[in-house]
Amino acid sequence: MSAFARSPKQLGVLIQRHRKQRGLSQTELAGLAGLRQEMLSKLESGQPGTRLSSIYAVLSALDLEMTIQPRTKSSSEDIADLF
C-alpha cells in the first residue's frame, strides 16, 4: 500500500498508523529506531524540525521506505496542509 505525505503532519499520521498496525507502542518503536520516545511523539504529531536521519530510522524500523516522485495534481485542501 502506498500513501502520500506532503507535510510533516501527514507523515506523522502515516508513521503512527503503521506503528499501531504492527502493535507497537511509541516506546517500543523508538527503541527499535534508536530514538527516545519523546522524539517519536514529536514526529507522529507532525512537529517540524525532525532530523531526516531520525525519520529514516523510524521508517527502517517499520520496514518502510521513502519514494520520491513527481507531485500529482492536488486539491486546495492538500496545499493548505502544507502551511
mmCIF file of the N, C-alpha and C atoms, coordinates in Angstrom:
data_MODEL
# 
_entry.id   MODEL 
# 
loop_
_atom_site.group_PDB 
_atom_site.id 
_atom_site.type_symbol 
_atom_site.label_atom_id 
_atom_site.label_alt_id 
_atom_site.label_comp_id 
_atom_site.label_asym_id 
_atom_site.label_entity_id 
_atom_site.label_seq_id 
_atom_site.pdbx_PDB_ins_code 
_atom_site.Cartn_x 
_atom_site.Cartn_y 
_atom_site.Cartn_z 
_atom_site.occupancy 
_atom_site.B_iso_or_equiv 
_atom_site.pdbx_formal_charge 
_atom_site.auth_seq_id 
_atom_site.auth_comp_id 
_atom_site.auth_asym_id 
_atom_site.auth_atom_id 
_atom_site.pdbx_PDB_model_num 
ATOM 1   N N  . MET A 1 1  ? 0.833  -1.165 0.000  1.00 0.00 ? 1  MET A N  1 
ATOM 2   C CA . MET A 1 1  ? 0.000  0.000  0.000  1.00 0.00 ? 1  MET A CA 1 
ATOM 3   C C  . MET A 1 1  ? 0.886  1.240  0.000  1.00 0.00 ? 1  MET A C  1 
ATOM 4   N N  . SER A 1 2  ? 0.656  2.141  -0.910 1.00 0.00 ? 2  SER A N  1 
ATOM 5   C CA . SER A 1 2  ? 1.424  3.377  -0.914 1.00 0.00 ? 2  SER A CA 1 
ATOM 6   C C  . SER A 1 2  ? 0.544  4.511  -0.412 1.00 0.00 ? 2  SER A C  1 
ATOM 7   N N  . ALA A 1 3  ? 1.186  5.509  0.147  1.00 0.00 ? 3  ALA A N  1 
ATOM 8   C CA . ALA A 1 3  ? 0.467  6.658  0.682  1.00 0.00 ? 3  ALA A CA 1 
ATOM 9   C C  . ALA A 1 3  ? 1.303  7.903  0.427  1.00 0.00 ? 3  ALA A C  1 
ATOM 10  N N  . PHE A 1 4  ? 0.660  9.034  0.389  1.00 0.00 ? 4  PHE A N  1 
ATOM 11  C CA . PHE A 1 4  ? 1.336  10.294 0.147  1.00 0.00 ? 4  PHE A CA 1 
ATOM 12  C C  . PHE A 1 4  ? 1.437  11.077 1.446  1.00 0.00 ? 4  PHE A C  1 
ATOM 13  N N  . ALA A 1 5  ? 2.571  11.702 1.642  1.00 0.00 ? 5  ALA A N  1 
ATOM 14  C CA . ALA A 1 5  ? 2.762  12.608 2.775  1.00 0.00 ? 5  ALA A CA 1 
ATOM 15  C C  . ALA A 1 5  ? 3.360  13.885 2.206  1.00 0.00 ? 5  ALA A C  1 
ATOM 16  N N  . ARG A 1 6  ? 2.578  14.953 2.272  1.00 0.00 ? 6  ARG A N  1 
ATOM 17  C CA . ARG A 1 6  ? 3.024  16.230 1.734  1.00 0.00 ? 6  ARG A CA 1 
ATOM 18  C C  . ARG A 1 6  ? 3.314  17.249 2.822  1.00 0.00 ? 6  ARG A C  1 
ATOM 19  N N  . SER A 1 7  ? 3.257  16.819 4.061  1.00 0.00 ? 7  SER A N  1 
ATOM 20  C CA . SER A 1 7  ? 3.547  17.706 5.180  1.00 0.00 ? 7  SER A CA 1 
ATOM 21  C C  . SER A 1 7  ? 4.061  16.866 6.349  1.00 0.00 ? 7  SER A C  1 
ATOM 22  N N  . PRO A 1 8  ? 4.730  17.494 7.312  1.00 0.00 ? 8  PRO A N  1 
ATOM 23  C CA . PRO A 1 8  ? 5.165  16.739 8.492  1.00 0.00 ? 8  PRO A CA 1 
ATOM 24  C C  . PRO A 1 8  ? 3.994  16.079 9.212  1.00 0.00 ? 8  PRO A C  1 
ATOM 25  N N  . LYS A 1 9  ? 2.860  16.749 9.273  1.00 0.00 ? 9  LYS A N  1 
ATOM 26  C CA . LYS A 1 9  ? 1.693  16.184 9.947  1.00 0.00 ? 9  LYS A CA 1 
ATOM 27  C C  . LYS A 1 9  ? 1.213  14.918 9.250  1.00 0.00 ? 9  LYS A C  1 
ATOM 28  N N  . GLN A 1 10 ? 1.143  14.953 7.915  1.00 0.00 ? 10 GLN A N  1 
ATOM 29  C CA . GLN A 1 10 ? 0.704  13.771 7.165  1.00 0.00 ? 10 GLN A CA 1 
ATOM 30  C C  . GLN A 1 10 ? 1.688  12.619 7.346  1.00 0.00 ? 10 GLN A C  1 
ATOM 31  N N  . LEU A 1 11 ? 2.989  12.911 7.351  1.00 0.00 ? 11 LEU A N  1 
ATOM 32  C CA . LEU A 1 11 ? 3.982  11.873 7.565  1.00 0.00 ? 11 LEU A CA 1 
ATOM 33  C C  . LEU A 1 11 ? 3.821  11.266 8.955  1.00 0.00 ? 11 LEU A C  1 
ATOM 34  N N  . GLY A 1 12 ? 3.587  12.117 9.944  1.00 0.00 ? 12 GLY A N  1 
ATOM 35  C CA . GLY A 1 12 ? 3.392  11.630 11.305 1.00 0.00 ? 12 GLY A CA 1 
ATOM 36  C C  . GLY A 1 12 ? 2.197  10.709 11.429 1.00 0.00 ? 12 GLY A C  1 
ATOM 37  N N  . VAL A 1 13 ? 1.116  11.070 10.781 1.00 0.00 ? 13 VAL A N  1 
ATOM 38  C CA . VAL A 1 13 ? -0.093 10.235 10.805 1.00 0.00 ? 13 VAL A CA 1 
ATOM 39  C C  . VAL A 1 13 ? 0.194  8.872  10.171 1.00 0.00 ? 13 VAL A C  1 
ATOM 40  N N  . LEU A 1 14 ? 0.910  8.865  9.063  1.00 0.00 ? 14 LEU A N  1 
ATOM 41  C CA . LEU A 1 14 ? 1.232  7.590  8.403  1.00 0.00 ? 14 LEU A CA 1 
ATOM 42  C C  . LEU A 1 14 ? 2.127  6.719  9.273  1.00 0.00 ? 14 LEU A C  1 
ATOM 43  N N  . ILE A 1 15 ? 3.115  7.321  9.906  1.00 0.00 ? 15 ILE A N  1 
ATOM 44  C CA . ILE A 1 15 ? 4.005  6.557  10.784 1.00 0.00 ? 15 ILE A CA 1 
ATOM 45  C C  . ILE A 1 15 ? 3.214  5.989  11.958 1.00 0.00 ? 15 ILE A C  1 
ATOM 46  N N  . GLN A 1 16 ? 2.366  6.803  12.551 1.00 0.00 ? 16 GLN A N  1 
ATOM 47  C CA . GLN A 1 16 ? 1.550  6.333  13.672 1.00 0.00 ? 16 GLN A CA 1 
ATOM 48  C C  . GLN A 1 16 ? 0.641  5.178  13.248 1.00 0.00 ? 16 GLN A C  1 
ATOM 49  N N  . ARG A 1 17 ? 0.041  5.296  12.081 1.00 0.00 ? 17 ARG A N  1 
ATOM 50  C CA . ARG A 1 17 ? -0.847 4.243  11.580 1.00 0.00 ? 17 ARG A CA 1 
ATOM 51  C C  . ARG A 1 17 ? -0.082 2.923  11.421 1.00 0.00 ? 17 ARG A C  1 
ATOM 52  N N  . HIS A 1 18 ? 1.098  2.971  10.827 1.00 0.00 ? 18 HIS A N  1 
ATOM 53  C CA . HIS A 1 18 ? 1.884  1.740  10.628 1.00 0.00 ? 18 HIS A CA 1 
ATOM 54  C C  . HIS A 1 18 ? 2.369  1.184  11.962 1.00 0.00 ? 18 HIS A C  1 
ATOM 55  N N  . ARG A 1 19 ? 2.736  2.064  12.891 1.00 0.00 ? 19 ARG A N  1 
ATOM 56  C CA . ARG A 1 19 ? 3.166  1.600  14.218 1.00 0.00 ? 19 ARG A CA 1 
ATOM 57  C C  . ARG A 1 19 ? 2.039  0.837  14.905 1.00 0.00 ? 19 ARG A C  1 
ATOM 58  N N  . LYS A 1 20 ? 0.847  1.399  14.872 1.00 0.00 ? 20 LYS A N  1 
ATOM 59  C CA . LYS A 1 20 ? -0.296 0.756  15.521 1.00 0.00 ? 20 LYS A CA 1 
ATOM 60  C C  . LYS A 1 20 ? -0.688 -0.543 14.828 1.00 0.00 ? 20 LYS A C  1 
ATOM 61  N N  . GLN A 1 21 ? -0.583 -0.581 13.488 1.00 0.00 ? 21 GLN A N  1 
ATOM 62  C CA . GLN A 1 21 ? -0.883 -1.811 12.755 1.00 0.00 ? 21 GLN A CA 1 
ATOM 63  C C  . GLN A 1 21 ? 0.061  -2.932 13.165 1.00 0.00 ? 21 GLN A C  1 
ATOM 64  N N  . ARG A 1 22 ? 1.268  -2.579 13.546 1.00 0.00 ? 22 ARG A N  1 
ATOM 65  C CA . ARG A 1 22 ? 2.245  -3.591 13.975 1.00 0.00 ? 22 ARG A CA 1 
ATOM 66  C C  . ARG A 1 22 ? 2.170  -3.877 15.469 1.00 0.00 ? 22 ARG A C  1 
ATOM 67  N N  . GLY A 1 23 ? 1.244  -3.208 16.146 1.00 0.00 ? 23 GLY A N  1 
ATOM 68  C CA . GLY A 1 23 ? 1.055  -3.458 17.570 1.00 0.00 ? 23 GLY A CA 1 
ATOM 69  C C  . GLY A 1 23 ? 2.184  -2.953 18.446 1.00 0.00 ? 23 GLY A C  1 
ATOM 70  N N  . LEU A 1 24 ? 2.841  -1.891 18.027 1.00 0.00 ? 24 LEU A N  1 
ATOM 71  C CA . LEU A 1 24 ? 3.961  -1.341 18.781 1.00 0.00 ? 24 LEU A CA 1 
ATOM 72  C C  . LEU A 1 24 ? 3.550  -0.078 19.528 1.00 0.00 ? 24 LEU A C  1 
ATOM 73  N N  . SER A 1 25 ? 4.089  0.090  20.714 1.00 0.00 ? 25 SER A N  1 
ATOM 74  C CA . SER A 1 25 ? 3.922  1.353  21.436 1.00 0.00 ? 25 SER A CA 1 
ATOM 75  C C  . SER A 1 25 ? 4.965  2.336  20.904 1.00 0.00 ? 25 SER A C  1 
ATOM 76  N N  . GLN A 1 26 ? 4.803  3.598  21.241 1.00 0.00 ? 26 GLN A N  1 
ATOM 77  C CA . GLN A 1 26 ? 5.809  4.580  20.845 1.00 0.00 ? 26 GLN A CA 1 
ATOM 78  C C  . GLN A 1 26 ? 7.166  4.225  21.443 1.00 0.00 ? 26 GLN A C  1 
ATOM 79  N N  . THR A 1 27 ? 7.175  3.786  22.674 1.00 0.00 ? 27 THR A N  1 
ATOM 80  C CA . THR A 1 27 ? 8.431  3.419  23.338 1.00 0.00 ? 27 THR A CA 1 
ATOM 81  C C  . THR A 1 27 ? 9.114  2.260  22.625 1.00 0.00 ? 27 THR A C  1 
ATOM 82  N N  . GLU A 1 28 ? 8.332  1.258  22.233 1.00 0.00 ? 28 GLU A N  1 
ATOM 83  C CA . GLU A 1 28 ? 8.906  0.099  21.540 1.00 0.00 ? 28 GLU A CA 1 
ATOM 84  C C  . GLU A 1 28 ? 9.485  0.500  20.186 1.00 0.00 ? 28 GLU A C  1 
ATOM 85  N N  . LEU A 1 29 ? 8.738  1.283  19.410 1.00 0.00 ? 29 LEU A N  1 
ATOM 86  C CA . LEU A 1 29 ? 9.235  1.699  18.099 1.00 0.00 ? 29 LEU A CA 1 
ATOM 87  C C  . LEU A 1 29 ? 10.447 2.604  18.244 1.00 0.00 ? 29 LEU A C  1 
ATOM 88  N N  . ALA A 1 30 ? 10.396 3.515  19.188 1.00 0.00 ? 30 ALA A N  1 
ATOM 89  C CA . ALA A 1 30 ? 11.543 4.398  19.410 1.00 0.00 ? 30 ALA A CA 1 
ATOM 90  C C  . ALA A 1 30 ? 12.793 3.566  19.725 1.00 0.00 ? 30 ALA A C  1 
ATOM 91  N N  . GLY A 1 31 ? 12.649 2.545  20.550 1.00 0.00 ? 31 GLY A N  1 
ATOM 92  C CA . GLY A 1 31 ? 13.777 1.671  20.871 1.00 0.00 ? 31 GLY A CA 1 
ATOM 93  C C  . GLY A 1 31 ? 14.323 0.967  19.643 1.00 0.00 ? 31 GLY A C  1 
ATOM 94  N N  . LEU A 1 32 ? 13.436 0.469  18.798 1.00 0.00 ? 32 LEU A N  1 
ATOM 95  C CA . LEU A 1 32 ? 13.871 -0.201 17.564 1.00 0.00 ? 32 LEU A CA 1 
ATOM 96  C C  . LEU A 1 32 ? 14.609 0.759  16.632 1.00 0.00 ? 32 LEU A C  1 
ATOM 97  N N  . ALA A 1 33 ? 14.213 2.032  16.668 1.00 0.00 ? 33 ALA A N  1 
ATOM 98  C CA . ALA A 1 33 ? 14.817 3.034  15.791 1.00 0.00 ? 33 ALA A CA 1 
ATOM 99  C C  . ALA A 1 33 ? 16.019 3.720  16.440 1.00 0.00 ? 33 ALA A C  1 
ATOM 100 N N  . GLY A 1 34 ? 16.300 3.403  17.690 1.00 0.00 ? 34 GLY A N  1 
ATOM 101 C CA . GLY A 1 34 ? 17.425 4.025  18.385 1.00 0.00 ? 34 GLY A CA 1 
ATOM 102 C C  . GLY A 1 34 ? 17.149 5.476  18.777 1.00 0.00 ? 34 GLY A C  1 
ATOM 103 N N  . LEU A 1 35 ? 15.887 5.779  19.050 1.00 0.00 ? 35 LEU A N  1 
ATOM 104 C CA . LEU A 1 35 ? 15.479 7.137  19.406 1.00 0.00 ? 35 LEU A CA 1 
ATOM 105 C C  . LEU A 1 35 ? 14.803 7.143  20.774 1.00 0.00 ? 35 LEU A C  1 
ATOM 106 N N  . ARG A 1 36 ? 14.587 8.328  21.295 1.00 0.00 ? 36 ARG A N  1 
ATOM 107 C CA . ARG A 1 36 ? 13.806 8.470  22.524 1.00 0.00 ? 36 ARG A CA 1 
ATOM 108 C C  . ARG A 1 36 ? 12.326 8.530  22.162 1.00 0.00 ? 36 ARG A C  1 
ATOM 109 N N  . GLN A 1 37 ? 11.484 8.095  23.082 1.00 0.00 ? 37 GLN A N  1 
ATOM 110 C CA . GLN A 1 37 ? 10.040 8.103  22.856 1.00 0.00 ? 37 GLN A CA 1 
ATOM 111 C C  . GLN A 1 37 ? 9.551  9.513  22.575 1.00 0.00 ? 37 GLN A C  1 
ATOM 112 N N  . GLU A 1 38 ? 10.134 10.501 23.227 1.00 0.00 ? 38 GLU A N  1 
ATOM 113 C CA . GLU A 1 38 ? 9.716  11.891 23.028 1.00 0.00 ? 38 GLU A CA 1 
ATOM 114 C C  . GLU A 1 38 ? 9.909  12.337 21.584 1.00 0.00 ? 38 GLU A C  1 
ATOM 115 N N  . MET A 1 39 ? 11.006 11.886 20.958 1.00 0.00 ? 39 MET A N  1 
ATOM 116 C CA . MET A 1 39 ? 11.274 12.236 19.564 1.00 0.00 ? 39 MET A CA 1 
ATOM 117 C C  . MET A 1 39 ? 10.230 11.610 18.648 1.00 0.00 ? 39 MET A C  1 
ATOM 118 N N  . LEU A 1 40 ? 9.877  10.368 18.917 1.00 0.00 ? 40 LEU A N  1 
ATOM 119 C CA . LEU A 1 40 ? 8.854  9.705  18.104 1.00 0.00 ? 40 LEU A CA 1 
ATOM 120 C C  . LEU A 1 40 ? 7.510  10.400 18.269 1.00 0.00 ? 40 LEU A C  1 
ATOM 121 N N  . SER A 1 41 ? 7.194  10.817 19.475 1.00 0.00 ? 41 SER A N  1 
ATOM 122 C CA . SER A 1 41 ? 5.956  11.542 19.718 1.00 0.00 ? 41 SER A CA 1 
ATOM 123 C C  . SER A 1 41 ? 5.914  12.836 18.904 1.00 0.00 ? 41 SER A C  1 
ATOM 124 N N  . LYS A 1 42 ? 7.006  13.559 18.870 1.00 0.00 ? 42 LYS A N  1 
ATOM 125 C CA . LYS A 1 42 ? 7.074  14.795 18.082 1.00 0.00 ? 42 LYS A CA 1 
ATOM 126 C C  . LYS A 1 42 ? 6.904  14.500 16.599 1.00 0.00 ? 42 LYS A C  1 
ATOM 127 N N  . LEU A 1 43 ? 7.537  13.441 16.136 1.00 0.00 ? 43 LEU A N  1 
ATOM 128 C CA . LEU A 1 43 ? 7.426  13.062 14.721 1.00 0.00 ? 43 LEU A CA 1 
ATOM 129 C C  . LEU A 1 43 ? 5.987  12.707 14.376 1.00 0.00 ? 43 LEU A C  1 
ATOM 130 N N  . GLU A 1 44 ? 5.340  11.908 15.211 1.00 0.00 ? 44 GLU A N  1 
ATOM 131 C CA . GLU A 1 44 ? 3.966  11.494 14.939 1.00 0.00 ? 44 GLU A CA 1 
ATOM 132 C C  . GLU A 1 44 ? 2.980  12.660 15.012 1.00 0.00 ? 44 GLU A C  1 
ATOM 133 N N  . SER A 1 45 ? 3.284  13.659 15.793 1.00 0.00 ? 45 SER A N  1 
ATOM 134 C CA . SER A 1 45 ? 2.376  14.807 15.900 1.00 0.00 ? 45 SER A CA 1 
ATOM 135 C C  . SER A 1 45 ? 2.641  15.850 14.817 1.00 0.00 ? 45 SER A C  1 
ATOM 136 N N  . GLY A 1 46 ? 3.670  15.607 13.996 1.00 0.00 ? 46 GLY A N  1 
ATOM 137 C CA . GLY A 1 46 ? 3.925  16.496 12.868 1.00 0.00 ? 46 GLY A CA 1 
ATOM 138 C C  . GLY A 1 46 ? 4.704  17.741 13.203 1.00 0.00 ? 46 GLY A C  1 
ATOM 139 N N  . GLN A 1 47 ? 5.362  17.753 14.336 1.00 0.00 ? 47 GLN A N  1 
ATOM 140 C CA . GLN A 1 47 ? 6.157  18.923 14.685 1.00 0.00 ? 47 GLN A CA 1 
ATOM 141 C C  . GLN A 1 47 ? 7.344  19.039 13.737 1.00 0.00 ? 47 GLN A C  1 
ATOM 142 N N  . PRO A 1 48 ? 7.574  20.230 13.194 1.00 0.00 ? 48 PRO A N  1 
ATOM 143 C CA . PRO A 1 48 ? 8.691  20.404 12.272 1.00 0.00 ? 48 PRO A CA 1 
ATOM 144 C C  . PRO A 1 48 ? 10.028 20.332 13.005 1.00 0.00 ? 48 PRO A C  1 
ATOM 145 N N  . GLY A 1 49 ? 11.065 20.111 12.248 1.00 0.00 ? 49 GLY A N  1 
ATOM 146 C CA . GLY A 1 49 ? 12.406 20.120 12.813 1.00 0.00 ? 49 GLY A CA 1 
ATOM 147 C C  . GLY A 1 49 ? 12.982 18.748 13.100 1.00 0.00 ? 49 GLY A C  1 
ATOM 148 N N  . THR A 1 50 ? 12.300 17.692 12.742 1.00 0.00 ? 50 THR A N  1 
ATOM 149 C CA . THR A 1 50 ? 12.828 16.344 12.960 1.00 0.00 ? 50 THR A CA 1 
ATOM 150 C C  . THR A 1 50 ? 13.956 16.082 11.976 1.00 0.00 ? 50 THR A C  1 
ATOM 151 N N  . ARG A 1 51 ? 15.031 15.540 12.473 1.00 0.00 ? 51 ARG A N  1 
ATOM 152 C CA . ARG A 1 51 ? 16.173 15.213 11.605 1.00 0.00 ? 51 ARG A CA 1 
ATOM 153 C C  . ARG A 1 51 ? 15.771 14.139 10.601 1.00 0.00 ? 51 ARG A C  1 
ATOM 154 N N  . LEU A 1 52 ? 16.268 14.307 9.407  1.00 0.00 ? 52 LEU A N  1 
ATOM 155 C CA . LEU A 1 52 ? 15.980 13.325 8.362  1.00 0.00 ? 52 LEU A CA 1 
ATOM 156 C C  . LEU A 1 52 ? 16.499 11.945 8.764  1.00 0.00 ? 52 LEU A C  1 
ATOM 157 N N  . SER A 1 53 ? 17.627 11.884 9.432  1.00 0.00 ? 53 SER A N  1 
ATOM 158 C CA . SER A 1 53 ? 18.172 10.589 9.862  1.00 0.00 ? 53 SER A CA 1 
ATOM 159 C C  . SER A 1 53 ? 17.218 9.895  10.843 1.00 0.00 ? 53 SER A C  1 
ATOM 160 N N  . SER A 1 54 ? 16.520 10.667 11.674 1.00 0.00 ? 54 SER A N  1 
ATOM 161 C CA . SER A 1 54 ? 15.549 10.083 12.604 1.00 0.00 ? 54 SER A CA 1 
ATOM 162 C C  . SER A 1 54 ? 14.348 9.522  11.844 1.00 0.00 ? 54 SER A C  1 
ATOM 163 N N  . ILE A 1 55 ? 13.910 10.254 10.834 1.00 0.00 ? 55 ILE A N  1 
ATOM 164 C CA . ILE A 1 55 ? 12.788 9.778  10.016 1.00 0.00 ? 55 ILE A CA 1 
ATOM 165 C C  . ILE A 1 55 ? 13.160 8.468  9.332  1.00 0.00 ? 55 ILE A C  1 
ATOM 166 N N  . TYR A 1 56 ? 14.349 8.420  8.749  1.00 0.00 ? 56 TYR A N  1 
ATOM 167 C CA . TYR A 1 56 ? 14.786 7.183  8.087  1.00 0.00 ? 56 TYR A CA 1 
ATOM 168 C C  . TYR A 1 56 ? 14.916 6.030  9.080  1.00 0.00 ? 56 TYR A C  1 
ATOM 169 N N  . ALA A 1 57 ? 15.370 6.295  10.302 1.00 0.00 ? 57 ALA A N  1 
ATOM 170 C CA . ALA A 1 57 ? 15.499 5.243  11.307 1.00 0.00 ? 57 ALA A CA 1 
ATOM 171 C C  . ALA A 1 57 ? 14.128 4.663  11.653 1.00 0.00 ? 57 ALA A C  1 
ATOM 172 N N  . VAL A 1 58 ? 13.123 5.529  11.785 1.00 0.00 ? 58 VAL A N  1 
ATOM 173 C CA . VAL A 1 58 ? 11.769 5.069  12.095 1.00 0.00 ? 58 VAL A CA 1 
ATOM 174 C C  . VAL A 1 58 ? 11.195 4.284  10.922 1.00 0.00 ? 58 VAL A C  1 
ATOM 175 N N  . LEU A 1 59 ? 11.368 4.805  9.713  1.00 0.00 ? 59 LEU A N  1 
ATOM 176 C CA . LEU A 1 59 ? 10.873 4.086  8.531  1.00 0.00 ? 59 LEU A CA 1 
ATOM 177 C C  . LEU A 1 59 ? 11.512 2.707  8.432  1.00 0.00 ? 59 LEU A C  1 
ATOM 178 N N  . SER A 1 60 ? 12.807 2.628  8.682  1.00 0.00 ? 60 SER A N  1 
ATOM 179 C CA . SER A 1 60 ? 13.512 1.346  8.624  1.00 0.00 ? 60 SER A CA 1 
ATOM 180 C C  . SER A 1 60 ? 12.983 0.380  9.682  1.00 0.00 ? 60 SER A C  1 
ATOM 181 N N  . ALA A 1 61 ? 12.749 0.887  10.888 1.00 0.00 ? 61 ALA A N  1 
ATOM 182 C CA . ALA A 1 61 ? 12.237 0.034  11.970 1.00 0.00 ? 61 ALA A CA 1 
ATOM 183 C C  . ALA A 1 61 ? 10.844 -0.501 11.646 1.00 0.00 ? 61 ALA A C  1 
ATOM 184 N N  . LEU A 1 62 ? 10.091 0.250  10.841 1.00 0.00 ? 62 LEU A N  1 
ATOM 185 C CA . LEU A 1 62 ? 8.756  -0.193 10.432 1.00 0.00 ? 62 LEU A CA 1 
ATOM 186 C C  . LEU A 1 62 ? 8.783  -0.958 9.107  1.00 0.00 ? 62 LEU A C  1 
ATOM 187 N N  . ASP A 1 63 ? 9.980  -1.179 8.574  1.00 0.00 ? 63 ASP A N  1 
ATOM 188 C CA . ASP A 1 63 ? 10.156 -1.852 7.285  1.00 0.00 ? 63 ASP A CA 1 
ATOM 189 C C  . ASP A 1 63 ? 9.442  -1.084 6.164  1.00 0.00 ? 63 ASP A C  1 
ATOM 190 N N  . LEU A 1 64 ? 9.599  0.246  6.203  1.00 0.00 ? 64 LEU A N  1 
ATOM 191 C CA . LEU A 1 64 ? 9.029  1.127  5.180  1.00 0.00 ? 64 LEU A CA 1 
ATOM 192 C C  . LEU A 1 64 ? 10.166 1.851  4.468  1.00 0.00 ? 64 LEU A C  1 
ATOM 193 N N  . GLU A 1 65 ? 9.865  2.401  3.321  1.00 0.00 ? 65 GLU A N  1 
ATOM 194 C CA . GLU A 1 65 ? 10.856 3.193  2.601  1.00 0.00 ? 65 GLU A CA 1 
ATOM 195 C C  . GLU A 1 65 ? 10.182 4.424  2.013  1.00 0.00 ? 65 GLU A C  1 
ATOM 196 N N  . MET A 1 66 ? 11.002 5.424  1.747  1.00 0.00 ? 66 MET A N  1 
ATOM 197 C CA . MET A 1 66 ? 10.502 6.664  1.170  1.00 0.00 ? 66 MET A CA 1 
ATOM 198 C C  . MET A 1 66 ? 10.783 6.636  -0.334 1.00 0.00 ? 66 MET A C  1 
ATOM 199 N N  . THR A 1 67 ? 9.804  7.042  -1.099 1.00 0.00 ? 67 THR A N  1 
ATOM 200 C CA . THR A 1 67 ? 9.946  7.125  -2.550 1.00 0.00 ? 67 THR A CA 1 
ATOM 201 C C  . THR A 1 67 ? 9.732  8.567  -2.963 1.00 0.00 ? 67 THR A C  1 
ATOM 202 N N  . ILE A 1 68 ? 10.601 9.057  -3.821 1.00 0.00 ? 68 ILE A N  1 
ATOM 203 C CA . ILE A 1 68 ? 10.468 10.421 -4.335 1.00 0.00 ? 68 ILE A CA 1 
ATOM 204 C C  . ILE A 1 68 ? 9.973  10.318 -5.770 1.00 0.00 ? 68 ILE A C  1 
ATOM 205 N N  . GLN A 1 69 ? 8.911  11.052 -6.065 1.00 0.00 ? 69 GLN A N  1 
ATOM 206 C CA . GLN A 1 69 ? 8.338  11.027 -7.406 1.00 0.00 ? 69 GLN A CA 1 
ATOM 207 C C  . GLN A 1 69 ? 7.722  12.384 -7.704 1.00 0.00 ? 69 GLN A C  1 
ATOM 208 N N  . PRO A 1 70 ? 7.443  12.655 -8.971 1.00 0.00 ? 70 PRO A N  1 
ATOM 209 C CA . PRO A 1 70 ? 6.799  13.929 -9.306 1.00 0.00 ? 70 PRO A CA 1 
ATOM 210 C C  . PRO A 1 70 ? 5.471  14.061 -8.564 1.00 0.00 ? 70 PRO A C  1 
ATOM 211 N N  . ARG A 1 71 ? 5.179  15.246 -8.177 1.00 0.00 ? 71 ARG A N  1 
ATOM 212 C CA . ARG A 1 71 ? 3.950  15.534 -7.438 1.00 0.00 ? 71 ARG A CA 1 
ATOM 213 C C  . ARG A 1 71 ? 2.741  15.368 -8.343 1.00 0.00 ? 71 ARG A C  1 
ATOM 214 N N  . THR A 1 72 ? 1.709  14.753 -7.819 1.00 0.00 ? 72 THR A N  1 
ATOM 215 C CA . THR A 1 72 ? 0.451  14.618 -8.542 1.00 0.00 ? 72 THR A CA 1 
ATOM 216 C C  . THR A 1 72 ? -0.357 15.894 -8.348 1.00 0.00 ? 72 THR A C  1 
ATOM 217 N N  . LYS A 1 73 ? -1.348 16.065 -9.168 1.00 0.00 ? 73 LYS A N  1 
ATOM 218 C CA . LYS A 1 73 ? -2.223 17.218 -9.006 1.00 0.00 ? 73 LYS A CA 1 
ATOM 219 C C  . LYS A 1 73 ? -2.886 17.112 -7.646 1.00 0.00 ? 73 LYS A C  1 
ATOM 220 N N  . SER A 1 74 ? -2.964 18.230 -6.953 1.00 0.00 ? 74 SER A N  1 
ATOM 221 C CA . SER A 1 74 ? -3.555 18.197 -5.616 1.00 0.00 ? 74 SER A CA 1 
ATOM 222 C C  . SER A 1 74 ? -4.674 19.218 -5.507 1.00 0.00 ? 74 SER A C  1 
ATOM 223 N N  . SER A 1 75 ? -5.477 18.998 -4.506 1.00 0.00 ? 75 SER A N  1 
ATOM 224 C CA . SER A 1 75 ? -6.592 19.908 -4.256 1.00 0.00 ? 75 SER A CA 1 
ATOM 225 C C  . SER A 1 75 ? -6.119 21.068 -3.391 1.00 0.00 ? 75 SER A C  1 
ATOM 226 N N  . SER A 1 76 ? -6.945 22.063 -3.251 1.00 0.00 ? 76 SER A N  1 
ATOM 227 C CA . SER A 1 76 ? -6.591 23.196 -2.400 1.00 0.00 ? 76 SER A CA 1 
ATOM 228 C C  . SER A 1 76 ? -6.456 22.777 -0.946 1.00 0.00 ? 76 SER A C  1 
ATOM 229 N N  . GLU A 1 77 ? -7.173 21.723 -0.526 1.00 0.00 ? 77 GLU A N  1 
ATOM 230 C CA . GLU A 1 77 ? -7.052 21.219 0.841  1.00 0.00 ? 77 GLU A CA 1 
ATOM 231 C C  . GLU A 1 77 ? -5.663 20.650 1.083  1.00 0.00 ? 77 GLU A C  1 
ATOM 232 N N  . ASP A 1 78 ? -5.108 19.922 0.093  1.00 0.00 ? 78 ASP A N  1 
ATOM 233 C CA . ASP A 1 78 ? -3.750 19.387 0.238  1.00 0.00 ? 78 ASP A CA 1 
ATOM 234 C C  . ASP A 1 78 ? -2.744 20.509 0.379  1.00 0.00 ? 78 ASP A C  1 
ATOM 235 N N  . ILE A 1 79 ? -2.913 21.547 -0.392 1.00 0.00 ? 79 ILE A N  1 
ATOM 236 C CA . ILE A 1 79 ? -1.990 22.679 -0.338 1.00 0.00 ? 79 ILE A CA 1 
ATOM 237 C C  . ILE A 1 79 ? -2.103 23.369 1.016  1.00 0.00 ? 79 ILE A C  1 
ATOM 238 N N  . ALA A 1 80 ? -3.299 23.492 1.537  1.00 0.00 ? 80 ALA A N  1 
ATOM 239 C CA . ALA A 1 80 ? -3.496 24.112 2.841  1.00 0.00 ? 80 ALA A CA 1 
ATOM 240 C C  . ALA A 1 80 ? -2.784 23.334 3.940  1.00 0.00 ? 80 ALA A C  1 
ATOM 241 N N  . ASP A 1 81 ? -2.675 22.004 3.806  1.00 0.00 ? 81 ASP A N  1 
ATOM 242 C CA . ASP A 1 81 ? -1.994 21.185 4.798  1.00 0.00 ? 81 ASP A CA 1 
ATOM 243 C C  . ASP A 1 81 ? -0.519 21.525 4.890  1.00 0.00 ? 81 ASP A C  1 
ATOM 244 N N  . LEU A 1 82 ? 0.052  22.090 3.843  1.00 0.00 ? 82 LEU A N  1 
ATOM 245 C CA . LEU A 1 82 ? 1.468  22.419 3.859  1.00 0.00 ? 82 LEU A CA 1 
ATOM 246 C C  . LEU A 1 82 ? 1.778  23.631 4.731  1.00 0.00 ? 82 LEU A C  1 
ATOM 247 N N  . PHE A 1 83 ? 0.773  24.457 4.975  1.00 0.00 ? 83 PHE A N  1 
ATOM 248 C CA . PHE A 1 83 ? 1.022  25.716 5.695  1.00 0.00 ? 83 PHE A CA 1 
ATOM 249 C C  . PHE A 1 83 ? 0.395  25.759 7.029  1.00 0.00 ? 83 PHE A C  1 
# 
